[in-house]
Amino acid sequence: MAGNNINVGGNVGGSVVAGEHNVVGAVVGAPHTPAAEQPRAAGAGKTPRLGFVLDVVGYGQRDADGREDLQQRLDELVGRVLADLGVKPADTVTIPEGDSKIVFLPVGADTSTVLPLLLSATAERLRRDNRRYTDRMRLRMAVGTGLLGDAPLGHSGDLIVDLNRLVNSAVIRQAVLENGESDLVLLVTHTLHDEVIRPGYLNRDEFVRVDVTMREFTAPGWLWLG
């Protein structure tokens, strides 16, 4: 992609609060903590998490059967990626939204270990999935870290909102259009970039800095093509 900075506008409306209680368990790079010592889900405040969202490109262009197939494929893909990370689905906080899925890994995930595995596993699992079907599935993905807490209707926190902003931003949609050969187009938050990519746990040259601007939200992100 030409240039190092892209400044775009966009629009995301509505609140993002959904999900149900899940027990936090083991994750790659994190020591096991007995269930009795896990942070309480109810009334315990917010806890730091690594989260990601996957959104199917062109979902609404399929017919009803095609959309149902894509939902099933996305669900299976996420399950396989979590298995590659050594994480049980029951130990995550997951928010399904039809053509997308938000997943928050257990507390204590080592981002320097998990992020490289997450990116490579998602890209590889998507390639394998597309070899099995004639309907090519492309995904937009956003990954970040932040606080997650409970809300009356599920879960809340700035991380949920920020991930949805990134994955629905004009900058990632533009990247999808400009890179038709890529099955996976990813945005990493600037904070996670500073934690993992800038220190060299991933190849810094593979990530391009972009500026995401949406109404009152403006923040840098880092674009990666899988």
N, C-alpha and C positions, 0 to 999 in steps of 0.2 A: 504494500500500500504506500502510495507516495505521500511524503511529508510526515511530520511528527506530531502535528496538532490539528485537531478537527473541532470546530465550534459549531454546535447545532442547537436548534430549539426543539421542543416537543411538548407533550401534554399527557399527564397521568392524573386521573381523577378517582375519587372514592377512597374509602379506608380499606386497609388490609388486615383483618383480624379474623382468624379461623383456626381450626385444628382441634386436637384433643390431647389429653394428658398422656405422656409416654414416660416410661422409666428410663433413666439415663444409665448406660452401661459402658462396656469397654470400647476403645477405639485405637487404631494404629497410633503408636507413639505416646500413648497415655497409660499410666499405671492403673490397674484394676482397683476400683473402690467398692467395698461391700455396699449392698443396697441400703443398709441402715445408715451408712455414712454419706449417702448421696444427698445433694441439695434437695430440700423439700419443694414439691411442685406448687403447693398451695400456700400463698402468703409468704413466700420466701424471697421475694424480690426478683430482680433480673440477674441472669447468669451469662457469662461470656461464651459465645458459641462461634464455630465456623459453620456457615450456611451457604447453600447454593440453590439456584433455581434453574430449571430446564423448561424451555418453552418451544413448542413445535412450530416451525415456520410453515405458513400456508395452511394451517389447520382448517380454517373456515372454507377453504376452496374444495375440500373433499365432501363427498356425500355422507349420509348418516353412517353407512357401513364403514366407509373409509375412516371417519373420525373415531368410531369405536375401535377399529383395528389399531389406530395410532395411539389411543389411550392405553390399550393393552400392551403395545410394544414399548411405550415410554415407561410404564410401570415395571415391566420385566427388565428393561435396561437399567433403571435405577436400582432394582434389587441386585442385579449382577455387579454393578459398580460398588455398591455397599459391601457385597461379599468380597470383592477384590481388596477393599479397604480393611476387611476383617471386622466389619460392623454389622450387627443384626438390625434389621429394619425396626424391630420392636424397641430398640434402644435409641431410636432417633425421634425427633419431633418432625412430623411430615404434614404438609398442607397441600392436598391435591386440589387443582382448580381446572379440571377438564383437560385443556390442552397444555397444561403446565403442572409442574410439581416443585414445591419448595421443601428442602430437606435441611434440617439442622442436626449436625453431628453431636455426639455426647460431649459434655463438659470435659475439658482437659485435652482436647485434640492437639497434637503437636503440628502446628501449621507448616513448619519447614519439612516435615515428613509427609503429611497428608496431602497438601496442595499438589506437589508433583505427581503423586499417585492418582489423585482425583482427576487431574487433567488427562494423563495418559490412559487411565482406565476408561474414562468417558469416551474419549476419541476412539479407542480400540473397540469398545463394545458397540458403538454406533456404526463403525465400519462393518463389523460382523453382522449386525442386524440388517444393514442395507444389502449385504450379499444374499440374504435370505428372502428378500421381498422385491417385487418390481416397483412398488410405490416407495420411492426414496424419501427417507425421513431426514430432514435437516433440523438442527436445534440451535436456538439462541441460549446462552448460558451466562449467568452472573455468579460470582463467588465473592464472599466477603466475611468479615468478622465483626462482631458487635454483641450487644446485649439482647437477650430474649427473656421475656417474662410472661406471666399469666394475665389474662384479661377475662372479663365476664363471659365473652363468647369464644374464647380459645386462647390465643397467644398474641402478644404485642411486643413492640420494640422498634427502634429506628432501623435495625438491620433488615426487618421484613420490608419496610417501606423502601429503603435504599436499594435492595436487591430488585424489587419490582420496578423501580425507576430505571435502573441500569438495563434490565432485560427488555424493557419496553421503550427505551430511548431511541431517538432518531439516529443517533450515531451507530448503534449496533444494527439497526435495520438497514442503514445505508451500507454498512460493511457486508451484510448478507447479500445485498443486491450486487455489490461490486466484486464479490468473491464467490461466484457461483460454483466453483469447484470444491469449496469447503463445506463439509457436512456439519461442522461445529464452529460456531463463532462465539467467542467468549470475551466478557469484560471482567477484569479483576479490580477490586477497589484499590484506591491509592494506599490505604493503610496496610492492606495485605501485601501489596507490592513492596512496600518498605520493609515488611517483616520477612518476606520469603524470597522475592525475586531480586531486589537490589543487592542483598547479601550474597547472591550467587547460587541459591538452592535450585534455581531454574535458570535457563539460558536467557539472560537479559535482552539479547538481540532479537529474540522472538516476540517481544512485547512492544507495542507502539503506544505511546501516550496519546490520549484523546481527551477532549473536554466535553463533559456531559452537562447540558444546560436545559432545565425543565422548570419553567415558572420560577418559583423561589429557590429552586435547588440548582446549585452549580458546584461541580466537583470534577477533579481529574479521574480518569480511569485508564486501564491498560488493556489494550486489545490483543487478542491471541486467536490465531486461526488453526483449527484442528482438522 
